[in-house]
């Protein structure tokens, strides 16, 4: 067992010339790490987030490193169909086509079901499940019309499989993302598009620290076989794999990015 993360894996141009969209990509979480990894692998990327200021900062940072011609950003609330459409329209205009979509946007929270309000339940479901549906639908409509294939990768969670107190709304949403992924994959196969998902257990980033108690983080980390949490880029690596030709025969799969004990 080791608590030391492995060395960062350099890019190998696996996605050279591809056009990608990543939702909830501002900051240092999985979305931000995924946008960076896609760029390192040669793709051009449109990033979005509901937080306009953080998104602008992320766009400036990535553009300075990878070139303004390969990075664009548009604020997007995935609960708003008009904003979702605008995001995907921009991606098509920038890239000429849409090759890769990573649906990372989600909303968590902790509340026992006996204390949970309808508003709490609805908000988590609308962002995490319905938002993923809206973006998947927008992507598939455009990919089907273009007739050039494509890849959608959704971000699920191990809580979609495993129970955790206080997470009924989030777990239900992520289980829904898994089911959505499998059904959409069967439909999209008819026009050459693959749809898969990743299911992380514990990837550490600043937002998680803000909304999770130190005691719970310690408990969750103790369940990991490697004795540590995942770095966001380790989850992003699996997303890159699913977006690349190395996973050409995978669709409708949910890959657990987890070192938790069985």
C-alpha positions in Angstrom: 0.0 0.0 0.0 1.3 3.5 -0.9 0.0 7.0 -0.2 2.2 8.6 -2.8 0.6 9.5 -6.2 2.4 8.2 -9.2 4.3 10.5 -11.6 2.2 12.6 -13.9 1.7 10.9 -17.3 2.8 13.0 -20.3 0.5 13.4 -23.4 0.9 11.2 -26.4 -1.2 13.1 -29.0 -4.0 10.5 -28.7 -6.6 13.0 -29.6 -4.8 15.2 -32.2 -7.1 17.3 -34.3 -10.2 16.4 -32.2 -12.8 18.9 -31.0 -14.1 18.5 -27.4 -16.5 20.0 -24.9 -16.0 19.6 -21.1 -18.7 20.8 -18.7 -17.9 22.0 -15.1 -14.3 22.5 -16.2 -13.3 25.6 -14.2 -10.9 25.2 -11.3 -8.8 22.2 -10.1 -11.4 19.4 -10.1 -11.9 16.5 -12.5 -13.4 18.8 -15.2 -10.4 21.1 -15.1 -8.0 18.2 -15.1 -9.8 16.6 -18.0 -9.7 19.8 -20.1 -6.0 20.0 -19.6 -5.4 16.3 -20.4 -7.5 16.6 -23.6 -5.3 19.6 -24.7 -2.2 17.7 -23.8 -3.4 14.9 -26.1 -3.8 17.3 -29.0 -7.5 18.2 -28.9 -9.1 21.7 -29.0 -11.5 22.3 -26.1 -14.5 24.3 -25.3 -14.9 24.5 -21.5 -18.0 25.5 -19.6 -19.0 26.1 -16.0 -21.8 27.8 -14.1 -19.2 30.0 -12.3 -18.3 32.7 -14.9 -15.3 34.2 -13.0 -13.6 30.9 -12.4 -14.3 29.9 -16.0 -12.6 33.0 -17.3 -9.6 32.4 -15.2 -9.3 28.8 -16.3 -9.7 29.8 -20.0 -6.9 32.4 -19.6 -4.6 29.9 -18.0 -5.2 27.2 -20.6 -5.0 29.6 -23.5 -1.7 30.9 -22.3 -0.3 27.4 -22.1 -1.8 25.7 -25.2 -2.8 28.7 -27.4 -5.9 30.8 -27.7 -6.9 29.0 -30.9 -7.3 25.7 -29.1 -9.3 27.0 -26.1 -12.7 28.7 -25.8 -15.1 29.1 -22.9 -18.8 29.8 -22.4 -20.6 29.9 -19.1 -23.4 27.3 -19.0 -26.0 26.3 -16.5 -26.8 22.7 -17.5 -30.3 23.1 -16.0 -31.1 25.6 -18.8 -31.7 24.1 -22.2 -31.0 27.4 -24.0 -27.6 27.7 -22.4 -26.8 24.0 -23.2 -27.7 24.6 -26.9 -25.5 27.7 -27.1 -22.6 25.8 -25.6 -22.8 23.0 -28.2 -23.4 25.5 -31.0 -20.2 27.3 -30.1 -18.3 24.0 -30.0 -19.4 23.2 -33.5 -18.6 26.6 -34.8 -15.1 26.5 -33.3 -14.2 23.0 -34.2 -16.2 22.5 -37.4 -17.6 19.3 -35.8 -18.1 17.8 -32.4 -15.9 14.7 -31.6 -15.8 14.4 -27.8 -18.2 15.5 -25.0 -17.3 15.1 -21.3 -20.3 15.6 -19.1 -18.8 16.4 -15.8 -21.3 18.8 -14.3 -22.9 17.6 -11.1 -24.0 18.8 -7.7 -23.7 17.0 -4.4 -24.6 17.7 -0.8 -25.2 15.8 2.4 -28.6 15.3 4.0 -30.4 12.4 5.6 -33.5 11.5 3.7 -35.7 12.2 6.8 -34.5 15.8 6.8 -34.2 16.3 3.0 -36.6 18.7 1.3 -38.1 18.4 -2.1 -36.1 21.4 -3.2 -32.8 19.7 -2.1 -33.7 16.5 -4.0 -34.8 18.3 -7.1 -31.8 20.6 -7.3 -29.3 17.7 -7.1 -31.3 15.6 -9.6 -31.7 18.5 -12.0 -28.0 19.4 -12.2 -26.5 15.9 -11.9 -28.9 13.7 -13.8 -31.1 16.0 -15.9 -28.1 18.2 -16.8 -26.2 15.1 -18.0 -29.2 14.1 -20.1 -29.6 17.6 -21.6 -25.9 17.6 -22.7 -25.9 14.0 -23.9 -29.0 14.7 -25.9 -27.5 17.9 -27.4 -24.3 16.0 -28.3 -26.0 13.0 -29.9 -28.3 15.2 -32.0 -25.4 17.0 -33.5 -23.2 13.9 -33.8 -26.0 12.0 -35.6 -26.6 14.9 -38.0 -22.9 15.2 -38.8 -22.6 11.4 -39.4 -18.9 11.4 -38.4 -19.1 9.4 -35.2 -18.1 10.8 -31.8 -17.7 9.9 -28.1 -19.6 11.0 -25.0 -18.1 10.3 -21.6 -20.3 10.9 -18.5 -19.0 11.3 -14.9 -20.9 9.0 -12.6 -19.8 7.9 -9.1 -19.2 4.8 -7.0 -22.2 5.9 -4.8 -24.3 5.0 -7.8 -23.5 1.4 -6.7 -22.6 1.7 -3.1 -24.6 3.1 -0.2 -23.5 6.1 1.8 -25.5 7.9 4.5 -26.7 11.4 3.6 -26.3 10.8 -0.2 -29.7 9.5 -1.3 -30.2 12.3 -3.8 -26.7 12.2 -5.2 -26.6 8.4 -5.3 -29.9 8.3 -7.1 -28.7 10.9 -9.6 -25.4 9.1 -10.3 -27.2 5.7 -10.6 -29.4 7.4 -13.1 -26.4 8.7 -15.0 -25.2 5.1 -15.3 -28.5 3.9 -16.6 -28.7 6.9 -19.0 -25.2 6.0 -20.3 -26.2 2.4 -21.1 -29.4 3.3 -22.8 -28.0 6.2 -24.8 -25.1 3.9 -25.9 -27.4 1.4 -27.5 -29.2 4.2 -29.4 -26.1 6.0 -30.4 -24.4 2.8 -31.7 -26.8 3.0 -34.7 -25.0 6.1 -35.9 -21.5 5.3 -34.8 -21.2 7.2 -31.5 -19.9 5.6 -28.3 -21.3 6.6 -24.9 -19.4 5.5 -21.7 -19.0 6.7 -18.1 -16.4 6.9 -15.4 -17.2 6.1 -11.8 -14.7 7.7 -9.4 -14.6 7.0 -5.7 -12.6 9.7 -4.1 -10.7 12.4 -6.2 -9.4 15.2 -4.1 -9.9 18.8 -5.1 -10.6 22.2 -3.3 -14.4 22.1 -3.7 -14.6 18.7 -2.1 -12.6 19.9 0.9 -15.1 22.8 1.4 -18.2 20.6 1.4 -16.9 17.5 3.2 -15.8 17.2 6.9 -12.2 16.1 7.7 -13.6 13.1 9.5 -15.5 11.9 6.5 -12.6 12.5 4.2 -10.4 10.4 6.5 -12.9 7.6 6.6 -13.4 7.6 2.8 -9.6 7.6 2.3 -9.2 4.7 4.6 -11.4 2.6 2.3 -9.0 3.1 -0.6 -6.7 0.1 -1.3 -3.8 2.4 -2.1 -4.3 4.4 1.2 -4.8 7.6 -0.7 -7.4 9.5 -2.7 -7.1 9.8 -6.5 -5.6 12.9 -8.1 -8.1 14.5 -10.5 -5.8 13.9 -13.4 -5.9 10.1 -12.7 -9.6 10.2 -13.4 -9.0 12.4 -16.4 -6.6 9.7 -17.8 -9.4 7.2 -17.9 -11.7 9.7 -19.6 -8.9 10.3 -22.2 -8.8 6.5 -22.7 -12.6 6.4 -23.3 -12.4 9.3 -25.7 -9.5 7.8 -27.7 -9.3 5.0 -30.3 -7.9 2.7 -27.6 -11.5 2.1 -26.4 -13.0 1.7 -29.9 -15.1 -1.4 -28.9 -16.3 0.0 -25.6 -19.8 1.5 -25.3 -22.4 1.5 -22.6 -19.7 0.8 -20.0 -19.2 2.4 -16.6 -15.6 2.1 -15.6 -14.9 2.3 -11.9 -11.9 4.6 -11.2 -11.5 3.4 -7.7 -9.1 1.5 -5.5 -11.7 0.8 -2.9 -11.7 -2.7 -1.3 -14.4 -4.9 -2.8 
